[in-house]
Amino acid sequence: MQRRLRHGFRPHPVTTYRYNVALAFEHLVETCGERPAIKLATGAAVTYRDLDRSANRIAAALARRGVRRRDVVAIAHEKSPGCFAAMFAALKLGAAYVNLDEQNPVPRLQHIFATAQPKAVFADAMPASIAAAAAGSGAELLDLADSRFAAEVSAAANEPPPGRAAVTGADPAYIMYTSGSTGVPKGAIVTHASVLNFGAWCGERFGIEPHDVVTNLNPMYFDNSVFDVYSALLNGASIAPVTRATLSNPAALLEQVERAGCTVWYSVPSLLIYLTTLKLLDATRLPAIRQLVFGGEVYPQPELRKLYAIFAGRSALVNVYGPTECTCLVTSWDIGPDDLKDQTGFAIGPANPNCTALVVRDGRRAQPGETGELYILGPQVALGYVRDPERTEKAFVRNPLDERWSERAYRTGDLVRVGEGGRKLYFLGRVDNQVKHMGYRIELEEIEAALNRIPGVVQAAVVQKPDSTGMPIIAAYVAPGDAPAKARLREALLQMLPPYMIPQHFEIRDSLPKNANGKIDRVTLARE
């Protein structure tokens, strides 16, 4: 495992099948124990040793409640030290964790409970929505705001679970939910081996070392947070969590990132564009950032030029791409001057070492200059969707170009063009009705399905289209004209969908345009 692989990638010493994330973290505690693992907004820090001790104590409390290997622990994650410790506590027991969004409607959370079937729900202060969703699920609520449970955790012995060495790379590490075309979310199951491979790549690709500080701007229920956590905490670096409240205050956000001395930034382009539009980013801001990483959606070229003008020469600008089903990221590309004038597409770069990006066109490998559907192969591919064999079978398939071996591939549904030389890839769009919006992967059919459940709505169509500034928005069109008012449509959707899936534009019409086949003409709506 120590040989150097293609493109210079060398795996972390513990990335073997028989090791797991918990042991990799404990290995770092031995060498980085007194270094900060979490840099809090208050200026205080939680060391690697303190985080490990907290994880051991929480693991003991979980074990007393019957949490075992291959069980699931749900976490109402508020980016507190206790919640980060709970993630590692679950991993030490060989249980997978799933981070929950308290802003999700209760029915959506109930679907997560029904499919993930967690044994316990951990929180620093249990949100009412999650407690309501857990009712009747059999999951025990464990709240650090409860003085009895907090005392139990404090009194637990600082001893790691004895069975953690039995956890293998094949065991699930976490479940990450994403939008589903059938109207319900789907949970991708990612293994310890996938996480270890990903953490090793992050350290190599971005040069992350113990002196680095990685931003944690992404919500913990959002796939991008996997980079924040494991690029830092599997490489001895620090993570600087930014809460939802601070994210809503751009000036405070930048102040916290600068105060923490963050050296690696990762966010969706929308956040960087917002900060640039507010004129909060200039040559004096974010002085310690040496890697400015963004992904999750296309960065409009005019806006990218503005960012490049501010940071070129002092920070590397890196565009990254990856599906939830492939452990966060599978390609990366360093932005250079040529990318600011390239009109042929949005470069997402070659595949990470240890991953294969296979572009398929008409049943064969696409050649340079050709466009095809992207398949991902390699150790970062997830196990499938939790308790959803039908969608798993459709998305996780055999290598379409080699039936001789049982080699699994994830069918992304993304259209990419192969650049000159065959390695550089350009993202062009989707083969279906899925979009990226503010970094979230959204099935427009899920929004349409929710609209069609509202009394008075006979037909609904949802499209993504540019607003007056060129930024993409989600627009909903509803018929007939006597459907509920826009405000009531929005209120009804908030009972079924998370806030990031609510359209920014609603339009009520007497009828919706049809194409030659008699179906709703979404192309016309998107062009209007």
N, C-alpha and C positions, 0 to 999 in steps of 0.2 A: 504493500500500500504506500510505501514511501517513494516509489519511483515517480518522476515527474511526467505528467500526462501531457496530451497535446495542448498547445497554446500556453505552455508553461505552468499549468495548474497543478498544484501539489495538495492532495487531501490532508486534512487535519489528522494528527496521529491517532485520534480515537474514532475516525469514521470507518469502522468495520462493522460487519453485520451483527456481531455479538455485543457491541456497545450501544449505549443509549444516551439520550440528551442529558439525563440526570447525572450520569457518571462523567460525561464531558464537562458539565458545569462544576461538579465537585473537583475534578482535576484542575480546573482554573482556580477554584477557591484555595487550593494548596499553594499556588504561586502568586495569586492576585488578591489574597484574602482581605488585606487592609485597604485595597484600592476601592474607589467609589463605583458601585454597580448602578445605582440610581441617584441622579442629581435632582433634588426636589426644587420646586419654585421658591421655597423659603430660603434657599441657600444651603440647607442641610443636605447630607448625603447618607445613603445606606450602602455600607460596604458589601463586598461579595460574601464575606464571612457572616455578616448580620443577615443578609438575604437568605443564605443557606440555612442558618439556624432557624429563622422564621419558617422556612419551607419544611424543615424537619418537624417542627412542632405542629404545624397545620396538617402535615401528613399523618402524624400520630392521631390527631382528632378525626381526620377522615377515616383512617383505618379502624378506629373504634366504632365507626358507624357502618362498617362493612364494605367500604370502598376497596376494591381489589383490582388486580391486573385486568385490563381490557374493559373496566367499567368506564363511566363518563362522569366528570364533574363539571357542572355549569358554574360560571363566574360572572357575577354582575360587576363588570370591571370598570372601576372609576379611576384607574391609573394610580392607585394608592400602593404603598409598599406591601400591604397585606394582600392585595389582589395579585401583584406580581409574584409574591411568595406562594400564593395558592396555585398558580400555574405550575411552578416547579414542584410543589407538593404532590400534585396529581401525577406529574411525570415520574417522580421518585417511586410512586406506588404502581407505575405501569398503567395508570388510567389516562385516558384522553381528556383534555379540557375543551370546553366550548365557551367562548366569551359572548355575553349577551348584551343587547342594546335595550336599555330601559325605555327608549322612545318608540320601540316597536309596538304596534297595536297588540293587545292581549291575544286575539286569535292567531296572529302570526307567531307570537311566542309559544302559544300552545302547540302549534305544529312542530316547533323546534323541540319542545319537551316530548312530544309523541314520537318523534323519530330518533332523537339522540338518546332519550330515556336516561337522563342523568340520575345517579344515586343520591347526589347532594347538590345543593346550590349554595355557593359561598358569596358573601358580600361584606363590605365594610359598613354599609348601612343599606339594608335590603330595600330596593325600590318597590313601591306598591304594585306596579304593573307586573313585575317578575314574580312577586309573591302570589298575585292573582292567577297568573298563568300556570304556576307550579301546583296550584290547588288540585288535588285529585290525581296528580301524576305519580305519587309515591316518593318523590324527591324530598329529602329533609332539608329545611332551610337552616343555614348556619351563618349567623350574623355577628360580626365583631362588635357591632353596636350593642349587642346583648352582653351585659356584664358577666353573666355566668359562662357563656361560651368564650369570651375574651379571657377570663380567668383560667379556664381549662387549657386554652392554647398557651398562655403564659407559663403555666405550671408543667407543661409537657416536657419530657426529657429531650435534650438536644442530641438525639441519636437518629441517624438516617435509617429509613425502613430496611429491615434485613433482607427483604426479597428483591431489592432493586436491581441487583446484578443479573437476575433472571430475565429482566426485560430486554428484548432484542430489537434490532433495527426494524423488524417487521411489525412491531406493535404500533398501534395508532398513537400519535402524539397529540393531535388536536383535530377538531372538526370546525370547518369554516363554512358558514352558510352564505349563499349567493342567490340572486334572483332566479326564478324558474319560469319557463314559458307556459307551464300548465296552471299558473296562478298561485303556486306555493313555492317557497324557497327550498333549495336543495343543499345538503351538507356534504362537502368534500372531506374525505378522511385522509389525513396526511400522516405518514409514519415517522418514527424516530430517525430512520436512515435517511429519509428525504430531508429532514430538518438539519441533520449533521452535514450532509452534502451541501446544502444551501448555505449554512453558516460558514463552512470552509471556503466556499466560492466567494462570499461577501468579503471575508478577510483578505483573500488574495486579490480580488478584482479592485477593491477600493483601498487596499493597503491599511486596513483597520487594525490598530494596535492598542495596547492598554492606555496610552495617553489620549486617545480619541474620545470624543463625546458625540453621540448620535442623537439627533432630534427624534422625538416621539410625538409627531403632530397628528398622525393617523389614529382614528378611533380603533380600539382594540378588537371590535367585532368586524373590522374591515381588513381585508387581506394584506394591504400595504403595511400593516403593523407588524407582520411577520419579519419584514426586513428590519424594522426599528429594533425589535427585541433580539433577534438572533444574530444580526450583524454585529451588535454590541456585546451581548452577554455570552456568546460563544467564542469571542476573541479578546476577552479581558478588558473591553472598553466600557464606557459609561453610557447610560441612556438617560435622556432628559425629557420626562413626560410633560406634555402641555395639555391642560384640561380643556373640556368643552367651553367652559366660561372664558378662559383666556383666549381660546381660538376666535371667539366672537369679538375680541378687542385687539385689532391688528397691532397697535402700538405696543400694548402689553406683551403680545406674542413675541415681537422682535426683541423687546427688552429682555425677556426671559431667556431666549435663545442666546443672546449675546452675553448675558450674565453667567450662563452656564458654561460658556466657552465652547459651544458646539462647533465641531469641525466637519461634520457630515450632516447635510440636510437632505431629507426625503419627503416629498409631498406630491400631490397632484398638481398639474399645471395651473388649474383654476386658482389655487391659493396664491401662487407666485404672480399670476396675472392680476389678481385682486390687489396684492400689495404694490405692484408696479403702477396700477391705475390710480391708487391713492397717493402715489409719489412718496411712498415710505421707503422704497429701496433706492439707494444711490451708492456712490463709491465709498461712503463712510460706514455703511451698514454691513453687518455680518462679517466683521474683519477676520474672524478665525475660521470661517467656512472654507475648506479646501476642495470639497466635493459637493457640488450642487446637483442632486439626483432628483429626477422627476419621472413620473409614469402614471399609467392608468387611463390616459386619454391623450388625444393628439394635441400637441402644442401649436397653435396657429402661428404660421411663419412670421407675420408682422410683429406679434407679441414676443416671439422668440428672439427677434432681432433686438428688441428693447432690453431683454434680460442679458443677452450676450454683450451688449454695449456696456452694461454695468459691471459684469463679472469676468469677462474675458481677460486673461492675463494674470488673474489672481485666484480664480477657482475653476476647476474642471466642471463643465456642464455635461451631464450624462443622462441620456434618455434610456429608460428601461421598459421592458415589456414582459408580461407573464400572466397566465390565467391562475385563478384560485386553485384549480385542480393540479397545478404543477409547482406548488410550494413557492408562490409569490412571483418570482422572476426567472425568466429563462433566456433573455437576450439583453444586450446593452450596447450603447453606441455613444462615443464621445462626440459631442457637437463641435464642429469646426466651421470656418468661414464658408466653405462650399455648401454646407447644409442650409445656410441662410438664403441661398438663391436657387437651390435645387427645386425645380417645379415638378419632378417626376414622382414624388411621394414623400412620406414621412419615414426616415430611416430609424429602424429599431435595432439594427445591428446583427451580427452573427450570434449563434447560440452559445450559451455558456459551455465551457469544457464539461464533459461528462453528460451533456444533454445533446440530443440531435434534433434539429429543426428540419423536418421533411416537408417539402412543398410538393403537393400532388396536383397534377393537371391531366385530365382525361385518362386516369389510370396509370400514369407514368410520372417519373420525377420531372418537375418543371426545370427548364433550362434557363440560363441567364437571359434576362429580358422578358421572361414569361411570368404569368400570374397563376396562382393556384391556391388551394386550401392548405393551411398550415397544420401539421401534425407534430406533436412533441413526444419524443421517446427518451428514456433514461431514468435515473434513480429519483428524480424529483416528481415523477408522475404519481398522483394520489392512488389510493386503493379503489376509489369509486365513491358513490354517494350513499350515505348511511340509510339503510332500510329503503332503498329505492333501486331495485334491480333493473327495472325497465329503462330508466334514464342512464344508469350505469352502463348497461349493454350498448346503448346508442353512442355514448361519448367515449368510453374506454374500449378500444378496438384493437385487433391485431394490426401489426405493421401492414398497411395496404399494399406495399410493394414487395413483400417477402412473406409468403405463407409457409415457408419451410420451417420457421421457428415460431414459437409462441411468444413473440415479442410484443408487449403491450404498448399502445400509443394512445395519446389523448388527442381527440379530434377537436380542434379549437373552434372551428367555424369561422376563423378569420381568413380574409383574403390578403395574401402578400405577394409582392413581386420580387423575384430573385435578381439581384444586381450583378454587375460585371464581376467575374471571378467566382460566382456561385455562392459566396458567403454572406455578403451584405443583403439584408432583407428590408423591404419597404412595406409598411402597413397601409392597406388601401381601403379596408372596410370589412363588412360582414357578409356571409352568405345567407344569413337569416335576418330576423327582426330584432336582434340584440344590439344594444348600444353601450358605450361608455359615457357616463355623465358624472362630472365632478369626481372621476376616478372609480365610481361604482359601476359594476357591470349590471345592466338592467335589461330584462326581457320586456319589451314594450307590450307583449301579449299579456303579461301579468297585470299591467296597469289597465289594459282594455278589459280584462276579465273582471277586475274590481269595479270598473265603471259600469259594466253590464249587469252587475248585481244590485245597482242602485235603482230603486223604484222610479219609473218614469223615463228611464233611458232605454231606447229601443235599439240604437246602433251607436257604436263608439269606435273611434280610430285614434291612435296615438302615434305621433311621429317625432323625430328629432330634426330640428331645422335651425338655421342661424338666426340670431336676433339682429337688430340694427347695427350692432358693433361687430358682427361676425362670429360671436361666441354661440355655441350650440345651446339650445333650450329644448325642453320637452313640451310639446303642444298637444292638447287633447281636443278632439272634435266630437260633438255629441248631437244626436238627432233623436226624436223630433224637437221642434221649437218649444214645446211645452215641457221639456225636461227641467229638472230642478235648476235653480239659479246657480251661477258660478260659485258663489260663496258656499252654498249648500253642497255642491259637488265636491269642493275642496274638503269641507268638514266630513263628508261621508267617506272620502278616500283616506283621510287620516285615521279612521277607525279600522282600516284594513291594510294600510301600507305604511312603511316608515317615511319620515319627512323627506328624505332625499329622493324618493320616488314620486313625489307629488308634482304634477306638471306646473310649469311656470305660466303657461298660457292656456286658457279655456275658451272655447268658442262653441256656442249652441246654434245649430242650424235646423232648418226644416227638413233637409235631407243631406246626405253625404254623396260626393261624386262616385260614380261607378266606372270600372273599366270595361273592356269588351267582353270579359267573362262574367260580368255582373257582380264582381267583387268590389269592395270599397277601394277606391283609387288613392292609395297612400302616397304614391309618387306625386300626383297632382297636389295633394295637401301639403307635402313637404316643400314644394316649389312655390307655393303661394306667398 
